[in-house]
Amino acid sequence: MTDAAQPQGASFSLSNLPGMLMRGEIALAAGVLGILAIMLVPLPPILVDFLLAISITFSILVLMTALMIKKPLEFTAFPAVLLLATLMRLALSIATTRLILANGQNGEHAAGEVIYAFAQFVMGGDFVIGVIIFFILVIVNFVVITRGSTRIAEVAARFTLDAMPGKQMAVDADLSAGLINEQQARERRKALEDESSFFGAMDGASKFVRGDAIAGILIVAVNIIGGIIIGTVSHGMDFAEAGRTYMLLTVGDGLVTQVPALIVSVSAGLLVSKAGIDGAADKALAKQFAAYPLGLGVVAVCAGGVALLPGMPMLPFAVLSGASGLLAWRLHQSQKRAAIAEAEGAAACASRGRNAGAIAAHG
């Protein structure tokens, strides 16, 4: 069969292979298969370092996107992103576990430079500090952020589903009254369906983060116990030396895993708690805080009072008091100018209306 006789879309040649690989769905499928392969194939430490860097960078990208979007529905892919990020962290945990248990006898660089850097920078080389910081991060992630995000997603999904019939009836009423056309009605119905699907998916996706935190604790425990046994039995290390080496590597690995997990959990919390906020998070928060200068004035007075308490460091509280007071005064002046301009505009409009009425009467 010639190329011309082949059905359109069914032809294949090596020349168009690079273009096919650049297609999004093929790249995504290859990425997911690559994540699954990480769980099975031993990787060199330098490649694990690169993948850990990707995990941390990707989590920061997710956080920045969640901060900058104007509405949660602009990031409807977040549940899938959360699943992929969790799967990637778990795959990397398996890869680093393999490195730690196989090469831990070689020292603190056995699992790569990223884990070693976390072990030295965060823990200062003391595994006790690392264990405490690791469990604090897990508690913050699992007990505080994830539980709150899960509850918000549950409530949002329930109320969204309950309100959906009334919203659809409102769209139909506007369409019947001629306030909107058929295209606008379809767009509004699609937005309602997307909102319902999004919060329903977020309700289930929040469980990924909870399971990730539990898996992190279990992986750390398995690495420590298994590392000590392998180090003492297979490699003839002293119990103290094996405990210190494998605990440093394991807790460093746990910190490398929990930091991006915490960042993604914060992103999920921001996304589900942003349902009633319009605009990017920074602009919305600045606008709402700036609406009440009196609150900043009270903060300035309280900070100044704390600065005068015996034994308190005066400088930080005095700086905060002065900055809050200055900001409150400037916001008050800005609101006063806006009120004066609004009053002058209303007076000018009323004056033009009276003049127009007088001209019409004389005419």
C-alpha positions in Angstrom: 0.0 0.0 0.0 1.3 3.4 -0.9 1.5 6.4 1.4 -1.3 8.1 -0.5 -3.6 5.1 0.0 -3.1 5.0 3.8 -5.8 6.6 5.9 -5.0 10.1 7.2 -3.6 10.0 10.7 -2.5 6.4 10.3 0.7 7.0 8.5 4.0 6.7 10.5 7.6 7.2 9.5 10.8 7.8 11.5 11.0 11.3 10.1 7.9 12.5 12.1 8.9 10.7 15.3 10.5 13.8 17.0 7.3 15.8 16.3 5.2 13.0 17.8 7.4 12.9 20.9 6.9 16.7 21.4 3.2 16.3 21.6 1.9 16.9 25.1 0.0 13.7 25.6 3.0 11.5 24.6 5.3 13.6 26.8 2.9 13.2 29.8 2.6 9.5 29.2 6.4 9.1 29.0 6.8 11.1 32.2 4.3 8.9 34.1 6.0 5.8 32.9 9.4 7.3 33.9 8.1 8.0 37.4 6.9 4.3 37.6 10.3 3.2 36.3 12.1 5.1 39.1 10.5 2.7 41.6 12.0 -0.4 39.9 15.2 0.7 38.2 18.3 1.5 40.3 19.5 5.1 39.6 23.0 6.7 40.0 23.2 9.4 42.7 23.8 12.2 40.2 20.5 11.4 38.4 18.7 11.2 41.8 20.0 14.6 42.6 18.7 16.0 39.3 15.2 14.4 40.0 15.1 15.8 43.5 15.9 19.2 42.2 13.0 18.8 39.7 10.7 17.8 42.5 11.6 20.9 44.6 11.4 23.2 41.6 8.1 21.8 40.5 6.5 22.3 44.0 7.6 25.9 44.0 6.0 26.4 40.5 2.7 24.9 41.8 2.8 27.3 44.8 3.4 30.3 42.6 0.6 29.3 40.3 -1.8 28.9 43.2 -0.8 32.3 44.5 -1.2 34.2 41.2 -4.4 32.8 39.7 -7.5 34.9 40.1 -10.0 32.1 40.6 -9.6 28.5 41.6 -11.2 27.3 38.4 -8.2 28.7 36.5 -6.2 25.8 38.0 -8.6 22.9 37.4 -5.7 20.6 36.7 -4.5 20.8 40.3 -5.9 17.4 41.5 -4.0 15.7 38.7 -0.9 17.8 39.4 -1.2 16.8 43.1 -1.4 13.1 42.2 1.6 13.3 39.9 3.7 15.3 42.5 2.8 12.8 45.2 3.7 9.9 42.9 7.0 11.5 42.0 7.9 12.1 45.6 7.1 8.5 46.6 9.1 7.2 43.6 12.1 9.3 44.6 11.7 8.1 48.2 12.0 4.5 46.9 15.1 5.4 44.8 16.8 7.2 47.6 16.0 4.3 50.0 17.7 1.9 47.5 20.8 4.1 47.5 20.9 4.5 51.3 20.5 0.8 52.0 22.9 -0.2 49.2 25.6 2.4 49.6 25.2 3.7 53.1 28.4 2.1 54.3 30.3 4.5 52.0 29.5 7.5 54.1 27.2 10.6 54.0 27.6 11.2 50.3 26.2 7.7 49.4 22.7 9.0 48.5 23.7 12.0 46.5 24.7 15.6 47.2 21.2 17.0 47.7 20.5 14.7 50.6 23.9 15.4 52.0 23.4 19.1 51.7 20.0 18.9 53.5 21.6 16.8 56.2 24.4 19.4 56.8 22.4 22.6 56.3 19.2 21.8 58.1 20.5 19.3 60.7 24.0 20.7 61.1 25.2 17.1 61.0 23.2 16.2 64.2 20.6 13.6 63.4 18.7 14.4 66.6 18.0 17.9 65.4 17.0 16.4 62.0 14.6 13.9 63.5 12.9 16.7 65.5 12.6 19.0 62.5 11.4 16.2 60.3 8.6 15.3 62.7 7.6 18.9 63.1 7.3 19.3 59.4 5.2 16.1 59.2 2.9 17.4 62.0 2.5 20.8 60.4 1.8 19.2 57.0 -0.4 16.3 58.2 -2.2 17.7 61.2 -2.6 21.4 60.4 -2.4 22.2 56.7 -3.7 18.9 55.2 -6.5 18.5 57.6 -7.7 22.0 57.2 -7.5 21.9 53.4 -9.4 18.6 53.4 -12.2 20.0 55.5 -12.5 23.1 53.4 -12.6 21.0 50.2 -15.3 18.7 51.7 -17.5 21.6 52.7 -16.9 23.4 49.4 -17.8 20.3 47.4 -21.0 19.7 49.5 -22.2 23.3 49.2 -21.3 23.5 45.5 -23.4 20.4 44.8 -26.3 21.6 46.9 -26.3 25.0 45.2 -25.9 23.7 41.7 -29.7 23.2 40.9 -30.5 26.8 42.1 -27.7 28.3 40.0 -28.8 26.4 36.9 -32.4 27.6 37.4 -31.0 31.2 37.7 -29.2 30.7 34.4 -32.4 29.4 32.8 -34.3 32.4 34.2 -31.8 34.9 32.8 -32.0 33.2 29.5 -35.8 33.2 29.4 -35.8 36.9 30.4 -33.4 37.8 27.6 -30.7 39.0 29.9 -28.2 36.6 28.3 -28.0 34.7 25.1 -27.7 31.0 24.4 -23.9 31.1 24.2 -23.6 32.9 27.5 -26.0 30.4 29.1 -23.9 27.5 27.9 -20.7 29.1 29.3 -22.4 29.6 32.7 -23.6 26.0 32.8 -20.1 24.8 31.8 -18.6 27.0 34.6 -21.0 25.4 37.1 -20.1 21.9 36.0 -16.4 22.7 36.2 -16.8 24.2 39.7 -18.7 21.1 40.9 -16.1 18.7 39.4 -13.2 20.7 40.7 -14.2 20.8 44.3 -15.3 17.2 44.2 -11.9 16.2 42.8 -10.2 18.4 45.4 -12.1 16.6 48.1 -10.5 13.3 47.1 -7.1 14.7 46.1 -6.5 16.0 49.6 -6.2 12.4 50.7 -3.1 12.0 48.6 -1.2 14.5 50.8 -2.3 12.7 54.0 -1.2 9.4 52.6 2.1 10.9 51.5 2.8 12.2 55.1 2.1 8.7 56.6 4.2 7.1 53.9 7.1 9.5 54.8 7.1 8.5 58.4 7.0 4.7 57.6 9.8 5.1 55.0 12.0 6.9 57.5 11.4 4.2 60.1 12.1 1.4 57.6 15.3 3.1 56.4 16.7 3.6 59.9 16.0 0.0 61.1 17.0 -1.6 57.8 20.1 0.5 57.5 21.3 -0.3 61.0 20.8 -4.0 60.4 22.5 -4.0 57.0 25.4 -1.9 58.3 26.1 -4.0 61.3 25.4 -7.4 59.8 26.5 -7.1 56.2 29.3 -4.5 56.4 30.7 -5.0 59.9 30.0 -1.5 61.1 29.8 -0.6 64.7 26.2 -0.1 66.0 26.9 3.6 66.8 28.6 4.3 63.5 25.8 2.5 61.6 23.1 4.3 63.5 24.7 7.8 63.0 25.4 7.2 59.2 22.1 5.7 58.3 20.1 8.1 60.4 21.8 11.2 58.9 21.1 9.8 55.4 17.5 8.8 56.2 16.5 12.0 57.9 18.2 14.0 55.2 16.1 12.1 52.7 13.0 12.6 54.7 13.6 16.4 54.8 14.2 16.5 51.1 10.9 14.8 50.6 8.8 16.7 53.2 9.8 20.2 52.0 8.2 19.9 48.6 5.3 18.0 50.2 4.7 20.9 52.5 4.9 23.4 49.7 2.3 21.5 47.6 0.1 21.2 50.7 0.2 24.9 51.2 -0.7 25.3 47.5 -3.7 23.1 48.0 -4.8 25.0 51.1 -4.5 28.3 49.2 -6.4 27.0 46.3 -9.4 25.6 48.2 -9.5 28.6 50.6 -9.5 31.1 47.7 -13.1 30.3 46.6 -14.5 33.7 47.8 -11.5 35.8 46.8 -11.4 37.6 43.5 -8.0 38.4 41.9 -4.5 37.3 42.7 -3.8 36.6 46.4 -1.4 39.5 46.9 -3.8 42.1 45.4 -6.9 40.7 47.2 -5.2 40.7 50.6 -3.6 44.1 50.2 -7.0 45.6 49.1 -8.8 44.1 52.1 -6.2 44.9 54.7 -6.0 48.5 53.3 -9.7 49.0 53.6 -9.5 49.5 57.4 -6.6 51.9 58.4 -7.9 51.9 62.0 -6.9 48.3 62.4 -3.3 49.2 61.4 -3.4 52.1 63.9 -4.4 49.7 66.7 -1.6 47.4 65.6 0.9 50.3 65.8 -0.3 51.2 69.3 -0.1 47.5 70.5 3.4 47.0 69.0 4.6 50.3 70.7 3.2 49.1 74.0 5.0 45.7 73.7 8.2 47.6 72.9 8.0 49.4 76.3 7.5 46.3 78.3 10.5 45.4 80.6 12.8 42.8 79.1 11.3 43.1 75.6 13.7 43.9 72.7 12.6 47.5 71.9 14.0 47.8 68.3 11.9 45.2 66.4 8.6 46.2 68.0 9.4 49.9 67.7 10.2 49.5 64.0 7.0 47.6 63.4 5.0 50.2 65.4 6.4 53.0 63.4 5.8 51.3 60.1 2.3 50.3 60.9 1.4 53.8 62.1 2.9 55.4 59.0 1.0 53.0 56.7 -2.2 53.6 58.7 -1.9 57.4 58.4 -1.1 57.2 54.6 -4.1 54.9 54.0 -6.4 57.2 56.0 -5.2 60.2 54.0 -5.7 58.3 50.7 -9.3 57.4 51.7 -10.0 60.9 52.8 -8.8 62.3 49.4 -10.9 59.6 47.6 -14.0 60.6 49.6 -13.4 64.3 48.8 -13.0 63.6 45.1 -16.1 61.5 45.1 -18.1 64.2 46.8 -16.9 66.8 44.4 -17.7 64.6 41.4 -21.2 64.0 42.8 -21.7 67.8 43.3 -20.5 68.5 39.8 -22.8 65.9 38.4 -25.8 67.4 40.3 -24.8 70.9 39.2 -24.8 69.8 35.6 -28.2 68.2 36.0 -29.6 71.4 37.5 -28.2 73.5 34.7 -29.6 71.2 32.1 -33.0 71.3 33.7 -32.9 75.1 33.8 -31.9 75.4 30.2 -34.7 73.0 29.2 -37.2 75.0 31.2 -36.1 78.3 29.6 -36.1 76.8 26.2 
